[in-house]
Amino acid sequence: MKIKKAAAILLLFFISIFSFAQSGKKLDKIIKRDYTIIEGTISKISDKTVEYSLPGETLQIVLDVSQIARIDFASGRSQTFDVSQESTSPSASNSDVVSSEMKPNTIAVLPVPYVNSDNQEGSEDMAKFAQNDIYNKLLDKSSNIFPLTVQDLRTTNTLLHKAGIDHNNVDETSIEDLQKILGVDNIIAAKISYTIGTATTATTYNSGNAKVSDNNKKVTTNDYSTTTANNQLYYYYTVYFDLYKNASKIYSQTRKPFLAVKDSWIDSVQYLLKRSPIYVKK
């Protein structure tokens, strides 16, 4: 009996270990072009589709590669999907692109899509603000990116506007076409995706007056208590940062800010920029 009991305990032990290993299994991450992230297990990748299953399920889900920006595999390898040639944007066809005079060793900053991943709503004002932030960081550190020069932001946006491109469709235009339109051989293409969370904290303030009677035996008090509820907003960002040279992607990184505060994406942009190949410490 003791042997059977020990065997049963040992079997339960191995089952629990196996279950723990399964629950702690790393998952593949599919990062879509609308900035949503799907975690699961990828079983098949073809030229047109990706098949995957969600955690705890065996059903295979098929996703068109045109919806995918990048896959981060559980192994640590990443794969980027470029479907720009299938783009339907006004400047997607090379024959329709109006080329500007090429300015060698020049870098342009594209408008930065700034999207709430919960409702897929973008902000034009924040897209321009983020673009301007990166542009100013490059100007401030011009000696660190030599021999590159930064194309004036007004020039960049004017050329894009003439081509019918803004923060809403800049991702749908190929880098080859963007470089021809802007007349530059280097481009920074960043994206910012975020969600907002809330937390409520309650603060109670107590006040009171005590009065001692003449015989020092009786104490009377008048107490007042006030409770205030405060709602705190938390911003959870994901910053995507891509750098292109002569139509080839030479740097691609994703970073989540450590702090969940409103403007924490700014520090992440600076972190990624300083670690890009164009930046040289002085």
C-alpha positions as CSV (number, residue, x, y, z in Angstrom):
1,M,0.0,0.0,0.0
2,K,2.8,2.4,0.9
3,I,4.5,1.7,-2.5
4,K,1.2,2.4,-4.4
5,K,0.7,5.6,-2.4
6,A,4.2,6.7,-3.1
7,A,3.8,6.0,-6.8
8,A,0.6,7.9,-6.9
9,I,2.2,10.9,-5.2
10,L,5.2,10.7,-7.6
11,L,2.8,10.6,-10.6
12,L,0.9,13.7,-9.3
13,F,4.3,15.4,-8.9
14,F,5.3,14.8,-12.5
15,I,1.8,15.9,-13.7
16,S,2.1,19.2,-11.8
17,I,5.6,19.7,-13.1
18,F,4.4,19.1,-16.7
19,S,1.4,21.4,-16.2
20,F,3.6,24.2,-14.9
21,A,6.0,23.8,-17.8
22,Q,3.1,24.0,-20.2
23,S,1.6,27.1,-18.5
24,G,5.0,28.8,-18.5
25,K,5.7,28.1,-22.2
26,K,6.8,31.1,-24.2
27,L,4.5,32.2,-27.0
28,D,5.0,33.7,-30.4
29,K,3.9,37.3,-30.8
30,I,2.2,38.6,-33.9
31,I,2.4,42.4,-34.2
32,K,-0.3,43.6,-36.6
33,R,-0.2,46.7,-38.7
34,D,-3.0,48.2,-36.6
35,Y,-0.6,47.8,-33.6
36,T,-2.6,45.0,-31.9
37,I,-0.5,42.1,-30.5
38,I,-1.6,38.5,-30.7
39,E,0.1,35.9,-28.6
40,G,-0.1,32.2,-29.6
41,T,1.7,29.4,-31.3
42,I,2.5,29.7,-35.0
43,S,2.3,26.4,-36.9
44,K,2.7,27.5,-40.5
45,I,3.9,30.5,-42.5
46,S,3.4,30.9,-46.3
47,D,3.8,33.8,-48.7
48,K,0.2,34.9,-48.1
49,T,-0.9,33.6,-44.7
50,V,0.2,32.8,-41.2
51,E,-1.5,30.0,-39.2
52,Y,-1.5,30.0,-35.5
53,S,-3.5,28.8,-32.4
54,L,-4.3,30.7,-29.2
55,P,-3.1,29.5,-25.8
56,G,-5.0,26.4,-24.6
57,E,-6.7,25.9,-28.0
58,T,-6.1,23.6,-31.0
59,L,-8.1,25.5,-33.5
60,Q,-5.9,26.9,-36.3
61,I,-6.5,30.6,-37.2
62,V,-5.5,31.9,-40.5
63,L,-4.2,35.5,-40.8
64,D,-3.3,37.3,-44.0
65,V,0.3,38.5,-44.0
66,S,-0.9,41.9,-45.3
67,Q,-2.2,42.5,-41.8
68,I,1.1,41.7,-40.1
69,A,4.0,44.1,-39.4
70,R,6.3,41.7,-37.5
71,I,6.4,38.4,-35.7
72,D,8.5,37.9,-32.6
73,F,9.0,34.2,-32.2
74,A,9.4,32.5,-28.8
75,S,12.9,31.5,-29.8
76,G,13.9,35.2,-29.8
77,R,14.0,35.5,-33.6
78,S,12.0,38.3,-35.3
79,Q,10.6,38.4,-38.9
80,T,9.4,41.6,-40.5
81,F,6.7,41.5,-43.2
82,D,6.9,44.0,-46.1
83,V,3.9,44.1,-48.3
84,S,4.4,47.7,-49.5
85,Q,4.3,46.6,-53.1
86,E,0.7,45.6,-52.7
87,S,-0.2,49.0,-51.2
88,T,-3.1,50.9,-52.6
89,S,-1.9,54.4,-51.5
90,P,-1.7,57.1,-54.1
91,S,2.1,56.8,-54.3
92,A,2.4,53.0,-54.2
93,S,3.0,52.7,-57.9
94,N,6.5,53.8,-59.0
95,S,5.1,55.2,-62.2
96,D,3.0,57.7,-60.2
97,V,5.8,58.9,-57.9
98,V,7.0,62.4,-58.5
99,S,10.7,62.2,-57.5
100,S,12.6,65.0,-55.8
101,E,16.2,65.8,-56.4
102,M,18.2,63.3,-54.3
103,K,20.2,64.8,-51.5
104,P,22.9,62.3,-50.4
105,N,23.5,61.8,-46.6
106,T,20.2,63.4,-45.7
107,I,17.7,62.0,-43.3
108,A,14.0,62.7,-43.1
109,V,11.6,62.0,-40.2
110,L,8.2,60.7,-41.2
111,P,4.9,61.6,-39.5
112,V,4.5,59.3,-36.5
113,P,1.2,57.3,-36.3
114,Y,0.0,57.8,-32.7
115,V,-2.8,55.3,-32.2
116,N,-5.0,54.1,-29.3
117,S,-4.9,50.4,-29.8
118,D,-8.2,49.9,-27.9
119,N,-10.3,51.8,-30.4
120,Q,-7.8,52.2,-33.3
121,E,-8.2,56.0,-33.2
122,G,-5.3,58.1,-34.3
123,S,-4.3,61.6,-33.2
124,E,-3.1,64.0,-35.9
125,D,-1.8,66.5,-33.3
126,M,0.2,63.9,-31.4
127,A,1.5,62.4,-34.7
128,K,2.9,65.9,-35.6
129,F,4.2,66.4,-32.0
130,A,6.0,63.1,-32.0
131,Q,7.5,63.8,-35.5
132,N,8.7,67.2,-34.3
133,D,10.2,65.7,-31.1
134,I,12.3,63.3,-33.1
135,Y,13.3,66.0,-35.6
136,N,14.4,68.3,-32.7
137,K,16.4,65.5,-31.1
138,L,18.3,65.0,-34.4
139,L,19.0,68.7,-34.7
140,D,20.2,68.9,-31.0
141,K,22.6,66.0,-31.7
142,S,23.6,66.9,-35.2
143,S,27.3,66.4,-34.4
144,N,26.5,62.8,-33.3
145,I,24.9,61.9,-36.6
146,F,27.5,63.5,-38.9
147,P,27.9,63.2,-41.9
148,L,24.1,63.1,-42.0
149,T,22.1,66.3,-42.2
150,V,18.4,66.5,-41.3
151,Q,15.9,67.5,-43.9
152,D,13.8,70.5,-42.8
153,L,10.5,69.3,-41.3
154,R,8.4,71.7,-43.4
155,T,10.0,70.4,-46.6
156,T,9.3,66.8,-45.6
157,N,5.6,67.5,-44.8
158,T,5.1,69.7,-47.9
159,L,6.4,66.9,-50.2
160,L,4.3,64.3,-48.4
161,H,1.2,66.4,-48.6
162,K,1.7,66.9,-52.4
163,A,1.9,63.1,-52.7
164,G,-1.3,62.6,-50.6
165,I,0.5,61.1,-47.7
166,D,-0.1,61.8,-44.0
167,H,0.1,60.0,-40.6
168,N,-3.0,57.9,-41.6
169,N,-1.5,56.3,-44.7
170,V,2.3,56.7,-44.4
171,D,2.6,53.0,-43.4
172,E,0.9,52.0,-46.7
173,T,3.6,53.6,-48.9
174,S,6.8,51.8,-49.7
175,I,10.1,53.1,-48.4
176,E,11.5,53.2,-52.0
177,D,8.7,55.6,-53.0
178,L,9.1,57.7,-49.8
179,Q,12.8,58.2,-50.5
180,K,12.1,59.3,-54.1
181,I,9.3,61.7,-53.0
182,L,11.4,63.2,-50.2
183,G,14.8,63.1,-52.1
184,V,16.6,61.5,-49.2
185,D,18.6,58.3,-48.7
186,N,17.8,57.9,-45.0
187,I,14.4,57.8,-43.3
188,I,13.2,57.4,-39.7
189,A,9.8,55.7,-39.5
190,A,8.4,55.5,-35.9
191,K,5.0,54.5,-34.5
192,I,3.5,54.9,-31.1
193,S,0.7,52.6,-29.8
194,Y,-0.9,53.0,-26.4
195,T,-3.7,51.9,-24.1
196,I,-5.0,53.8,-21.1
197,G,-5.7,52.2,-17.7
198,T,-7.3,53.8,-14.6
199,A,-6.9,53.2,-10.9
200,T,-8.9,54.8,-8.0
201,T,-7.4,55.8,-4.7
202,A,-9.3,57.0,-1.7
203,T,-7.8,59.5,0.8
204,T,-9.5,60.1,4.2
205,Y,-8.8,63.2,6.3
206,N,-9.8,63.1,10.0
207,S,-10.0,66.1,12.3
208,G,-11.3,66.6,15.8
209,N,-11.2,68.6,19.0
210,A,-11.0,67.1,22.5
211,K,-12.2,68.8,25.7
212,V,-11.3,67.6,29.2
213,S,-13.9,68.2,32.0
214,D,-13.0,70.1,35.2
215,N,-12.8,66.9,37.2
216,N,-10.4,65.3,34.6
217,K,-12.8,62.3,34.2
218,K,-14.9,63.1,31.2
219,V,-13.7,63.7,27.7
220,T,-15.8,65.0,24.8
221,T,-14.7,65.1,21.2
222,N,-16.0,66.5,17.9
223,D,-14.7,64.4,15.0
224,Y,-14.9,65.2,11.3
225,S,-13.9,62.8,8.5
226,T,-13.7,63.5,4.8
227,T,-12.9,60.9,2.1
228,T,-11.8,62.0,-1.4
229,A,-11.6,59.6,-4.4
230,N,-8.9,60.2,-7.0
231,N,-8.8,58.7,-10.4
232,Q,-5.3,58.1,-11.8
233,L,-4.7,57.5,-15.5
234,Y,-1.9,55.2,-16.6
235,Y,-0.5,55.2,-20.2
236,Y,1.0,51.9,-21.5
237,Y,3.0,52.6,-24.6
238,T,4.8,50.6,-27.2
239,V,7.2,52.5,-29.4
240,Y,8.3,51.1,-32.8
241,F,11.4,52.6,-34.3
242,D,12.7,51.7,-37.8
243,L,15.6,53.2,-39.7
244,Y,16.1,52.9,-43.4
245,K,19.1,53.6,-45.6
246,N,18.9,53.3,-49.4
247,A,15.5,51.6,-49.1
248,S,17.0,48.9,-46.8
249,K,16.0,48.5,-43.1
250,I,19.2,48.8,-41.1
251,Y,17.7,49.2,-37.6
252,S,14.4,48.0,-36.1
253,Q,13.6,48.1,-32.4
254,T,10.5,48.1,-30.1
255,R,10.5,49.5,-26.6
256,K,8.0,49.8,-23.8
257,P,8.6,52.7,-21.3
258,F,9.3,51.7,-17.8
259,L,6.9,54.3,-16.4
260,A,3.2,54.4,-17.3
261,V,2.9,58.2,-17.4
262,K,1.5,60.3,-20.2
263,D,4.7,61.4,-21.9
264,S,6.9,58.4,-21.2
265,W,7.1,57.5,-24.9
266,I,9.5,60.5,-25.3
267,D,12.2,58.8,-23.2
268,S,11.8,55.6,-25.2
269,V,12.3,57.5,-28.5
270,Q,15.4,59.1,-27.2
271,Y,16.7,55.7,-25.9
272,L,16.2,54.0,-29.3
273,L,17.6,57.0,-31.3
274,K,20.8,57.0,-29.3
275,R,21.3,53.3,-30.0
276,S,20.6,53.5,-33.7
277,P,23.5,53.0,-36.2
278,I,23.5,56.7,-37.2
279,Y,24.3,57.9,-33.7
280,V,27.9,58.2,-32.7
281,K,28.9,59.1,-29.1
282,K,31.2,62.1,-28.8
